[in-house]
Amino acid sequence: MPFANKAEERAYHREWERKRWQDPGYRAKKRASGRAYYWRNAERMRERVKQYHLAHIKEHTARITKFRKMLKLKVVIALGGKCAICGYAKCLSAFDLHHINPAEKERERDWRIKANGDKIKHLQLLCRNCHAELHHPERLDSLVGNMDIRKED
């Protein structure tokens, strides 16, 4: 089929491919053949994926870190932006999320929590010091008072 120019030929083939993919039988056949190709070449495919991840680990880590910081910022803002006990509100990295009732704590990572979801009502925003004191209520002065500290001469 002769075409006047390359753009017309590309448009024709693009439309032909789009119509072909609308056929459910064709889509199923292509998916099955893709799976078969993967299983025939599974080791090679795993090696390619591994090489890709090794080559892009820094970019991936930077993307994940940025995502987690933005999500933590949204959760901190949704919880009031300051420690619920002492009122500390300076550094984002100094905040921890405390589960009010640990028995209801779900076994999923906190960074998956949506800032406007139902799970956020089970959390309390605390600074690291208040969070540590809440989980470990023993005081240093009482611990030191109970110890027998003698200087060796």
Z-matrix of the N, CA and C atoms (Angstrom, degrees):
N
C 1 1.447
C 2 1.527 1 108.02
N 3 1.306 2 118.40 1 114.75
C 4 1.471 3 120.47 2 -178.32
C 5 1.527 4 111.13 3 -77.19
N 6 1.342 5 114.58 4 141.76
C 7 1.467 6 121.66 5 178.33
C 8 1.516 7 109.04 6 -120.33
N 9 1.297 8 115.88 7 150.58
C 10 1.460 9 121.05 8 -178.78
C 11 1.526 10 110.85 9 -69.64
N 12 1.348 11 116.52 10 -37.86
C 13 1.465 12 119.50 11 179.45
C 14 1.534 13 109.25 12 -153.78
N 15 1.316 14 115.66 13 174.75
C 16 1.472 15 121.58 14 -177.24
C 17 1.523 16 112.22 15 -65.84
N 18 1.306 17 118.07 16 -36.29
C 19 1.469 18 121.46 17 -179.14
C 20 1.522 19 110.64 18 -63.09
N 21 1.322 20 116.67 19 -40.68
C 22 1.463 21 121.41 20 178.47
C 23 1.530 22 110.34 21 -65.22
N 24 1.329 23 116.44 22 -40.77
C 25 1.472 24 121.29 23 178.99
C 26 1.525 25 110.97 24 -64.56
N 27 1.348 26 116.73 25 -43.56
C 28 1.469 27 120.40 26 178.22
C 29 1.520 28 111.24 27 -62.79
N 30 1.338 29 117.21 28 -41.35
C 31 1.462 30 121.42 29 179.31
C 32 1.530 31 110.51 30 -63.00
N 33 1.319 32 116.82 31 -41.15
C 34 1.469 33 120.99 32 178.72
C 35 1.527 34 110.35 33 -61.91
N 36 1.330 35 116.83 34 -48.87
C 37 1.469 36 120.77 35 -177.63
C 38 1.532 37 111.32 36 -67.02
N 39 1.306 38 117.24 37 -36.11
C 40 1.452 39 121.16 38 177.61
C 41 1.533 40 110.57 39 -62.57
N 42 1.323 41 116.41 40 -45.09
C 43 1.467 42 121.47 41 179.12
C 44 1.529 43 110.65 42 -65.85
N 45 1.325 44 117.05 43 -40.99
C 46 1.457 45 121.64 44 178.73
C 47 1.528 46 110.62 45 -61.87
N 48 1.331 47 116.68 46 -44.11
C 49 1.476 48 121.55 47 179.20
C 50 1.532 49 110.37 48 -65.42
N 51 1.335 50 117.29 49 -40.15
C 52 1.461 51 121.01 50 179.26
C 53 1.525 52 110.66 51 -62.02
N 54 1.315 53 118.05 52 -44.51
C 55 1.466 54 121.91 53 178.46
C 56 1.525 55 110.94 54 -64.24
N 57 1.325 56 115.88 55 -39.99
C 58 1.456 57 119.91 56 -178.97
C 59 1.524 58 110.86 57 -64.37
N 60 1.341 59 117.26 58 -39.20
C 61 1.470 60 120.51 59 -179.19
C 62 1.522 61 112.20 60 -72.38
N 63 1.323 62 118.72 61 -15.59
C 64 1.462 63 121.16 62 177.04
C 65 1.524 64 111.66 63 -74.47
N 66 1.317 65 117.31 64 -17.37
C 67 1.464 66 121.91 65 178.27
C 68 1.533 67 109.20 66 -76.66
N 69 1.368 68 119.14 67 117.30
C 70 1.470 69 121.14 68 -177.66
C 71 1.523 70 113.08 69 -60.66
N 72 1.322 71 117.76 70 -34.78
C 73 1.463 72 120.57 71 179.12
C 74 1.519 73 111.64 72 -64.20
N 75 1.314 74 116.48 73 -41.01
C 76 1.461 75 120.95 74 179.59
C 77 1.526 76 110.51 75 -65.99
N 78 1.344 77 116.20 76 -42.88
C 79 1.466 78 120.05 77 179.40
C 80 1.515 79 111.01 78 -61.01
N 81 1.338 80 117.12 79 -44.72
C 82 1.468 81 120.87 80 -179.77
C 83 1.527 82 110.82 81 -63.05
N 84 1.338 83 116.31 82 -41.94
C 85 1.462 84 120.36 83 179.78
C 86 1.534 85 110.66 84 -63.33
N 87 1.344 86 116.57 85 -42.83
C 88 1.465 87 119.90 86 -179.92
C 89 1.528 88 111.16 87 -65.73
N 90 1.350 89 116.50 88 -40.65
C 91 1.472 90 119.43 89 178.58
C 92 1.516 91 110.53 90 -63.10
N 93 1.326 92 116.75 91 -43.55
C 94 1.460 93 120.83 92 -179.19
C 95 1.523 94 110.53 93 -64.37
N 96 1.320 95 116.84 94 -41.60
C 97 1.459 96 118.97 95 -179.65
C 98 1.526 97 110.56 96 -67.91
N 99 1.347 98 117.03 97 -33.66
C 100 1.461 99 120.04 98 176.81
C 101 1.518 100 111.79 99 -65.44
N 102 1.331 101 115.87 100 -41.84
C 103 1.465 102 119.65 101 177.59
C 104 1.520 103 110.44 102 -64.88
N 105 1.337 104 115.83 103 -42.09
C 106 1.462 105 119.48 104 -179.99
C 107 1.526 106 110.13 105 -62.54
N 108 1.319 107 116.93 106 -42.32
C 109 1.462 108 120.01 107 177.74
C 110 1.520 109 110.31 108 -60.45
N 111 1.338 110 116.38 109 -43.68
C 112 1.466 111 119.56 110 -179.53
C 113 1.517 112 110.64 111 -61.30
N 114 1.328 113 117.95 112 -46.18
C 115 1.461 114 119.92 113 -176.81
C 116 1.520 115 111.95 114 -70.21
N 117 1.325 116 117.52 115 -30.68
C 118 1.466 117 119.19 116 175.65
C 119 1.520 118 111.18 117 -69.09
N 120 1.316 119 116.40 118 -30.92
C 121 1.464 120 121.70 119 -175.83
C 122 1.527 121 111.44 120 -119.28
N 123 1.314 122 117.42 121 35.12
C 124 1.466 123 121.90 122 -172.46
C 125 1.527 124 112.24 123 -59.11
N 126 1.305 125 116.88 124 -45.31
C 127 1.468 126 119.42 125 -177.57
C 128 1.529 127 110.92 126 -63.51
N 129 1.321 128 116.12 127 -43.97
C 130 1.464 129 120.00 128 179.44
C 131 1.536 130 111.00 129 -65.08
N 132 1.338 131 116.93 130 -39.63
C 133 1.462 132 120.65 131 178.93
C 134 1.524 133 110.80 132 -65.32
N 135 1.332 134 117.59 133 -42.42
C 136 1.470 135 120.63 134 177.93
C 137 1.522 136 110.77 135 -62.40
N 138 1.320 137 116.35 136 -39.41
C 139 1.459 138 120.18 137 179.14
C 140 1.532 139 110.86 138 -65.69
N 141 1.332 140 117.73 139 -40.01
C 142 1.463 141 120.74 140 177.66
C 143 1.523 142 111.56 141 -63.50
N 144 1.330 143 116.49 142 -42.45
C 145 1.465 144 120.81 143 178.56
C 146 1.528 145 109.74 144 -63.63
N 147 1.325 146 116.66 145 -43.19
C 148 1.466 147 121.33 146 179.58
C 149 1.529 148 110.73 147 -61.60
N 150 1.324 149 117.13 148 -44.53
C 151 1.461 150 120.99 149 179.17
C 152 1.529 151 111.09 150 -63.63
N 153 1.327 152 116.55 151 -39.32
C 154 1.459 153 119.98 152 178.08
C 155 1.526 154 110.54 153 -62.42
N 156 1.329 155 116.65 154 -46.44
C 157 1.464 156 119.74 155 -178.89
C 158 1.525 157 111.87 156 -64.84
N 159 1.322 158 116.78 157 -38.71
C 160 1.465 159 119.50 158 177.46
C 161 1.527 160 111.30 159 -64.74
N 162 1.324 161 116.62 160 -37.30
C 163 1.458 162 120.47 161 -179.18
C 164 1.527 163 112.56 162 -73.35
N 165 1.341 164 117.72 163 -25.33
C 166 1.460 165 121.24 164 -174.81
C 167 1.522 166 113.41 165 -117.70
N 168 1.332 167 117.65 166 23.14
C 169 1.463 168 120.41 167 -175.03
C 170 1.525 169 112.27 168 -64.77
N 171 1.325 170 117.83 169 -37.73
C 172 1.465 171 119.91 170 -178.49
C 173 1.524 172 111.33 171 -67.03
N 174 1.334 173 116.72 172 -43.55
C 175 1.457 174 119.94 173 178.77
C 176 1.524 175 111.02 174 -64.44
N 177 1.334 176 115.94 175 -41.26
C 178 1.464 177 120.61 176 -179.97
C 179 1.532 178 110.36 177 -64.11
N 180 1.320 179 116.73 178 -45.32
C 181 1.463 180 120.99 179 179.78
C 182 1.523 181 110.60 180 -62.35
N 183 1.315 182 117.49 181 -41.95
C 184 1.464 183 120.76 182 179.28
C 185 1.524 184 110.94 183 -64.29
N 186 1.339 185 117.31 184 -39.96
C 187 1.459 186 121.21 185 178.73
C 188 1.534 187 111.37 186 -64.08
N 189 1.325 188 116.23 187 -44.77
C 190 1.469 189 120.98 188 -179.70
C 191 1.520 190 110.24 189 -65.45
N 192 1.327 191 117.75 190 -43.33
C 193 1.464 192 121.40 191 179.90
C 194 1.518 193 110.61 192 -61.38
N 195 1.327 194 117.08 193 -44.09
C 196 1.464 195 121.01 194 178.96
C 197 1.527 196 110.68 195 -62.82
N 198 1.341 197 117.01 196 -43.24
C 199 1.457 198 121.52 197 179.21
C 200 1.528 199 110.88 198 -61.06
N 201 1.338 200 116.99 199 -45.58
C 202 1.464 201 120.37 200 -178.02
C 203 1.523 202 111.52 201 -66.48
N 204 1.330 203 117.66 202 -38.26
C 205 1.467 204 120.04 203 177.97
C 206 1.522 205 111.02 204 -65.06
N 207 1.322 206 117.26 205 -42.14
C 208 1.459 207 120.43 206 179.14
C 209 1.529 208 111.42 207 -65.50
N 210 1.339 209 116.28 208 -39.76
C 211 1.462 210 119.30 209 178.24
C 212 1.519 211 111.12 210 -67.02
N 213 1.344 212 117.19 211 -40.47
C 214 1.460 213 120.40 212 177.94
C 215 1.528 214 109.89 213 -63.69
N 216 1.324 215 117.23 214 -40.14
C 217 1.462 216 120.64 215 178.23
C 218 1.535 217 110.75 216 -61.41
N 219 1.332 218 117.13 217 -42.36
C 220 1.464 219 120.25 218 178.45
C 221 1.527 220 111.12 219 -62.73
N 222 1.338 221 116.77 220 -42.10
C 223 1.467 222 120.45 221 -179.55
C 224 1.524 223 110.12 222 -67.54
N 225 1.337 224 117.24 223 -42.24
C 226 1.472 225 121.01 224 179.04
C 227 1.530 226 110.01 225 -61.00
N 228 1.310 227 117.42 226 -44.35
C 229 1.473 228 120.68 227 178.74
C 230 1.530 229 110.44 228 -64.03
N 231 1.341 230 116.40 229 -41.61
C 232 1.470 231 119.65 230 -179.65
C 233 1.530 232 111.77 231 -65.85
N 234 1.332 233 117.71 232 -28.05
C 235 1.469 234 121.27 233 -179.63
C 236 1.524 235 112.79 234 -92.81
N 237 1.304 236 118.45 235 8.90
C 238 1.459 237 121.22 236 173.72
C 239 1.515 238 115.18 237 108.49
N 240 1.317 239 119.08 238 -16.17
C 241 1.459 240 121.24 239 174.76
C 242 1.512 241 116.27 240 79.27
N 243 1.334 242 119.08 241 7.97
C 244 1.462 243 120.35 242 177.64
C 245 1.522 244 109.76 243 -147.99
N 246 1.307 245 115.81 244 159.81
C 247 1.465 246 122.26 245 -179.84
C 248 1.530 247 109.20 246 -61.86
N 249 1.320 248 116.03 247 134.52
C 250 1.462 249 120.66 248 -178.01
C 251 1.525 250 112.46 249 -71.44
N 252 1.343 251 118.10 250 -18.00
C 253 1.466 252 120.78 251 -178.21
C 254 1.520 253 111.70 252 -99.03
N 255 1.341 254 116.77 253 -55.82
C 256 1.468 255 119.38 254 -173.26
C 257 1.530 256 113.78 255 -103.22
N 258 1.321 257 118.42 256 -13.99
C 259 1.457 258 120.93 257 178.17
C 260 1.519 259 114.26 258 86.78
N 261 1.333 260 119.81 259 10.06
C 262 1.462 261 123.28 260 178.89
C 263 1.530 262 109.71 261 -59.33
N 264 1.342 263 116.51 262 134.99
C 265 1.466 264 119.92 263 -177.84
C 266 1.523 265 111.94 264 -149.97
N 267 1.339 266 118.16 265 47.29
C 268 1.462 267 119.33 266 -176.78
C 269 1.522 268 113.79 267 -107.20
N 270 1.307 269 118.40 268 -55.02
C 271 1.466 270 121.47 269 -169.57
C 272 1.529 271 110.84 270 -116.76
N 273 1.319 272 116.75 271 129.17
C 274 1.461 273 121.70 272 -179.62
C 275 1.524 274 111.98 273 -61.94
N 276 1.328 275 117.26 274 -36.84
C 277 1.463 276 121.08 275 -178.49
C 278 1.522 277 112.86 276 -69.44
N 279 1.321 278 117.76 277 -16.53
C 280 1.459 279 120.95 278 -177.71
C 281 1.526 280 112.65 279 -87.02
N 282 1.331 281 117.74 280 0.99
C 283 1.460 282 120.85 281 -178.91
C 284 1.517 283 111.83 282 -96.73
N 285 1.331 284 115.68 283 141.84
C 286 1.455 285 123.53 284 172.96
C 287 1.518 286 108.21 285 -121.88
N 288 1.320 287 115.74 286 154.89
C 289 1.451 288 121.02 287 174.54
C 290 1.520 289 108.33 288 -102.52
N 291 1.328 290 115.92 289 120.70
C 292 1.465 291 121.75 290 -177.84
C 293 1.519 292 108.65 291 -104.01
N 294 1.336 293 116.13 292 129.93
C 295 1.461 294 120.54 293 175.57
C 296 1.525 295 107.77 294 -80.07
N 297 1.315 296 116.58 295 120.86
C 298 1.460 297 121.53 296 -176.19
C 299 1.525 298 110.35 297 -62.95
N 300 1.313 299 117.73 298 -44.80
C 301 1.453 300 121.95 299 176.96
C 302 1.530 301 107.92 300 -119.13
N 303 1.348 302 118.37 301 101.47
C 304 1.470 303 120.43 302 -176.32
C 305 1.530 304 113.54 303 -61.35
N 306 1.335 305 117.78 304 -23.22
C 307 1.460 306 119.96 305 179.46
C 308 1.527 307 111.13 306 -67.22
N 309 1.324 308 117.18 307 -29.73
C 310 1.465 309 121.48 308 179.09
C 311 1.521 310 112.63 309 -88.06
N 312 1.306 311 116.38 310 0.52
C 313 1.466 312 121.21 311 -177.41
C 314 1.531 313 109.55 312 -65.26
N 315 1.310 314 115.26 313 124.00
C 316 1.452 315 119.93 314 178.72
C 317 1.513 316 108.88 315 -83.68
N 318 1.306 317 116.00 316 152.04
C 319 1.454 318 121.11 317 -176.98
C 320 1.522 319 111.75 318 -88.76
N 321 1.299 320 116.37 319 53.69
C 322 1.457 321 119.61 320 173.50
C 323 1.521 322 108.02 321 -129.65
N 324 1.291 323 116.16 322 157.29
C 325 1.458 324 120.75 323 -175.85
C 326 1.518 325 111.10 324 -65.27
N 327 1.343 326 114.50 325 141.78
C 328 1.461 327 119.78 326 -177.97
C 329 1.516 328 112.36 327 -63.50
N 330 1.337 329 118.92 328 -26.43
C 331 1.463 330 119.19 329 -177.32
C 332 1.515 331 111.79 330 -71.31
N 333 1.340 332 117.73 331 -10.20
C 334 1.462 333 120.11 332 176.62
C 335 1.525 334 112.10 333 -85.95
N 336 1.311 335 116.81 334 -7.46
C 337 1.458 336 120.66 335 -178.01
C 338 1.525 337 109.11 336 -67.87
N 339 1.283 338 116.17 337 131.80
C 340 1.456 339 120.53 338 176.83
C 341 1.522 340 108.87 339 -83.02
N 342 1.303 341 115.99 340 139.75
C 343 1.461 342 120.59 341 -176.19
C 344 1.525 343 112.40 342 -65.22
N 345 1.305 344 118.33 343 -21.71
C 346 1.455 345 120.29 344 -179.27
C 347 1.525 346 111.93 345 -115.05
N 348 1.329 347 117.94 346 14.98
C 349 1.457 348 121.42 347 -176.15
C 350 1.518 349 113.33 348 -86.33
N 351 1.327 350 115.12 349 177.68
C 352 1.453 351 121.19 350 179.50
C 353 1.525 352 111.74 351 -71.68
N 354 1.317 353 118.12 352 -25.21
C 355 1.461 354 121.66 353 -175.53
C 356 1.525 355 112.48 354 -69.55
N 357 1.308 356 117.00 355 -22.33
C 358 1.459 357 120.46 356 -176.10
C 359 1.527 358 112.24 357 -70.35
N 360 1.319 359 117.92 358 -22.78
C 361 1.462 360 119.82 359 -179.55
C 362 1.524 361 111.85 360 -72.14
N 363 1.320 362 117.67 361 -13.40
C 364 1.460 363 121.62 362 177.73
C 365 1.526 364 111.93 363 -92.67
N 366 1.326 365 116.43 364 4.92
C 367 1.462 366 121.11 365 -177.21
C 368 1.522 367 110.85 366 -111.86
N 369 1.332 368 113.93 367 154.62
C 370 1.459 369 121.02 368 176.03
C 371 1.525 370 106.40 369 -131.78
N 372 1.308 371 117.15 370 135.46
C 373 1.459 372 121.81 371 -179.64
C 374 1.521 373 109.21 372 -88.00
N 375 1.328 374 116.33 373 120.96
C 376 1.462 375 122.32 374 179.87
C 377 1.517 376 109.77 375 -131.77
N 378 1.337 377 115.78 376 150.79
C 379 1.458 378 118.77 377 171.80
C 380 1.538 379 107.01 378 -75.98
N 381 1.312 380 117.29 379 165.65
C 382 1.466 381 120.56 380 -175.78
C 383 1.521 382 112.25 381 -61.49
N 384 1.332 383 117.75 382 -39.13
C 385 1.469 384 120.27 383 -179.02
C 386 1.528 385 111.01 384 -64.92
N 387 1.320 386 117.31 385 -48.33
C 388 1.468 387 120.54 386 -179.98
C 389 1.526 388 111.01 387 -64.53
N 390 1.329 389 117.14 388 -36.48
C 391 1.454 390 120.64 389 178.84
C 392 1.526 391 110.50 390 -65.42
N 393 1.328 392 117.07 391 -42.20
C 394 1.468 393 120.52 392 178.42
C 395 1.530 394 110.57 393 -65.19
N 396 1.330 395 117.64 394 -42.10
C 397 1.461 396 121.16 395 179.37
C 398 1.526 397 111.01 396 -65.61
N 399 1.305 398 117.49 397 -33.72
C 400 1.454 399 121.05 398 179.42
C 401 1.528 400 111.56 399 -68.08
N 402 1.333 401 116.56 400 -40.99
C 403 1.462 402 120.24 401 -179.24
C 404 1.524 403 113.07 402 -82.48
N 405 1.324 404 118.04 403 -25.65
C 406 1.468 405 122.54 404 -178.87
C 407 1.526 406 108.27 405 -128.74
N 408 1.323 407 117.07 406 82.57
C 409 1.468 408 120.23 407 -170.86
C 410 1.535 409 114.88 408 -74.32
N 411 1.330 410 118.89 409 -7.97
C 412 1.464 411 118.77 410 -179.60
C 413 1.531 412 110.08 411 -65.75
N 414 1.318 413 115.10 412 136.11
C 415 1.461 414 120.21 413 -176.16
C 416 1.513 415 109.81 414 -95.02
N 417 1.311 416 115.79 415 148.34
C 418 1.451 417 121.25 416 -177.00
C 419 1.525 418 111.66 417 -63.89
N 420 1.338 419 117.81 418 -42.03
C 421 1.459 420 119.56 419 -178.00
C 422 1.526 421 111.42 420 -64.41
N 423 1.331 422 118.98 421 -34.67
C 424 1.461 423 120.48 422 177.64
C 425 1.520 424 110.92 423 -72.72
N 426 1.339 425 117.29 424 -34.09
C 427 1.465 426 120.10 425 176.96
C 428 1.517 427 111.30 426 -67.35
N 429 1.323 428 116.57 427 -43.64
C 430 1.473 429 120.82 428 179.96
C 431 1.528 430 110.12 429 -67.19
N 432 1.324 431 117.64 430 -36.81
C 433 1.474 432 121.06 431 179.50
C 434 1.510 433 112.19 432 -65.38
N 435 1.320 434 118.55 433 -29.84
C 436 1.465 435 122.52 434 -179.33
C 437 1.526 436 112.81 435 -83.25
N 438 1.313 437 116.87 436 -15.35
C 439 1.470 438 120.13 437 -177.90
C 440 1.521 439 109.91 438 -87.38
N 441 1.293 440 115.61 439 148.11
C 442 1.460 441 121.29 440 176.13
C 443 1.531 442 107.07 441 -97.95
N 444 1.310 443 115.20 442 96.44
C 445 1.477 444 120.36 443 -176.70
C 446 1.523 445 107.63 444 -103.10
N 447 1.308 446 115.10 445 117.06
C 448 1.466 447 119.97 446 178.04
C 449 1.521 448 108.30 447 -125.45
N 450 1.288 449 114.30 448 138.68
C 451 1.464 450 118.79 449 177.49
C 452 1.516 451 108.61 450 -82.73
N 453 1.293 452 114.59 451 134.08
C 454 1.466 453 120.78 452 175.68
C 455 1.522 454 107.66 453 -85.29
N 456 1.320 455 115.61 454 128.13
C 457 1.474 456 120.39 455 178.97
C 458 1.494 457 111.95 456 -88.30
